[in-house]
Amino acid sequence: MNIAPLDLAIIVAYMAGITTLGVWLSRRKKLTGEAYFLAGRSLRWPVIGTALFASNISTIHLVGLAEGGYKYGLVLGNFEWMATFTLIGLALVFAPFYFRSRISTLPEFLEKRYSRSIRSILAVMAVISALLIHIGISLFAGAAVFKAFFNVDIVTSIVVIAAVTGLYSALGGLKAVVFTETVGTFVLLSGAITVTAMAILALPGVGIHSLAEFKGAVRPGQLSMIQSSNRDGFAWYAILLGYPVLGVWYWCTDQTIVQRLLGARSQLDAQAGSLFAGMLKTLPVFFMVLPGVVGYVLYRGHIGADARQTFPYMCNALLPIGLKGLVAAALVAALMSSIGAALNSVGTLVAVDMVKYFWPATSDASQIRIGALSSVVVMALAMAWSTQGARFGSIFEAINKMPAQFLAPPITTVFVWGVFWRRGTYQAALATLLAGFSIGILEFLVDLPVVGKTQLITEGLGISFMMQAWWNFCLCSAIFAAVSLMTPPPDLARIESLTWPNPLSVIFHGRVVGAFDPRVVASVMVTGMCVLYYVFA
């Protein structure tokens, strides 16, 4: 290890403190099943918003967005700014149904809308996504950073971080996770802002004294959010078509994320928390993607083509002892937040959607034990899978490519069509989930690749993962519509409270109640995002 005693002390103090805080917060009152999995439905909107943001932002983002800024430019920031629009969708389209139906999991909502079999399938798919993406790739990203940052052995990093995160997640439940996420968010942003500020202050050292000189030092288009060429797979139409498929799956239907919203005290808290998270998602472009662009100007002669080293190289080059420990603590905060969120959702899915359903007499204490045990098992499997992270083109590609192929298209289809088209049937949802998942798995195995090094779809056919998400969604939508029209319509009385009459009713239902009505806030946010895109086009 190559780590100063002061930096090590800061990291250890943070990990110990955050673990103690999480367990203590949850032990102030007796844990019931609802308290463990949903924080007793007591969460207010600021906590929900920051927890949504923190459970999303992980080491993958600190490393992957800087890598993307260095390699592609600000265009990778579309994954952050487009999230604002899907979080508006969560607040306006889905949150009212989720809160009013008093569900504990997203698969439970699909049972109410379709059937029990759909609930079981989605629960399995959600556990797979948590294992492969939220935990497995996060562990790989964290281990890779600490290897480059402090020369810590990769296996050691994985074991220590997994053990500490698993401890407070398994013992404390959702309340422990969301409150530690809230603390971690401020630590994370502090670290990201520190690196950004130090990088900008270093620009005069390489002869950059003005914005014009900075623009002249970057690659053409590196400071633009919009690309016309699809050379890197991020053309404007690929973002416009592909991101909503990924975004709706992640922000509106994924248990790991939406579980914070399910613990809301009121519907307004659920909606306001989602909108607040949408506002926070504007920040990473400036504090996580832009540093990668600055890193290209400062250190492209040292980093070369190994863009994955951008963030750790900048930290080693720019930060003194002490500050390096603070940023490392931010990395730990980000990693623990995302993994803790995933572990809590896995425990909820297994205990509520699987065990509780098949054995209704299962006590709260047994559910908590089963949830904790399932978290441990999934963590062990994710640790093994994390060793495969290097097989993807980049860390950020890894967390988006898998859902683009076999998770997001079928799940987004059954949720979106399910709430907007009352004619959609459970047979259609079943066919869509099974067919979409199976076809997507084949695409994933072909494109990983299991044999050889050529990605046959992405590189051979030239179809980026964003466009794969779009075409897979079109295929799943065709399956859903065709099967729905060939099967008997559902009972309208049973699903009426779970669907919108038409898309416009999302905006025009009921009267607007004051300036803080979610629809008013959402319209202001949309206007602000349009201004940002105009400035950074």
Order of alpha helices (4+ residues) and beta strands (2+ residues): alpha-alpha-alpha-alpha-alpha-alpha-alpha-alpha-alpha-alpha-alpha-alpha-alpha-alpha-alpha-alpha-alpha-alpha-alpha-alpha-alpha-alpha-alpha-alpha-alpha
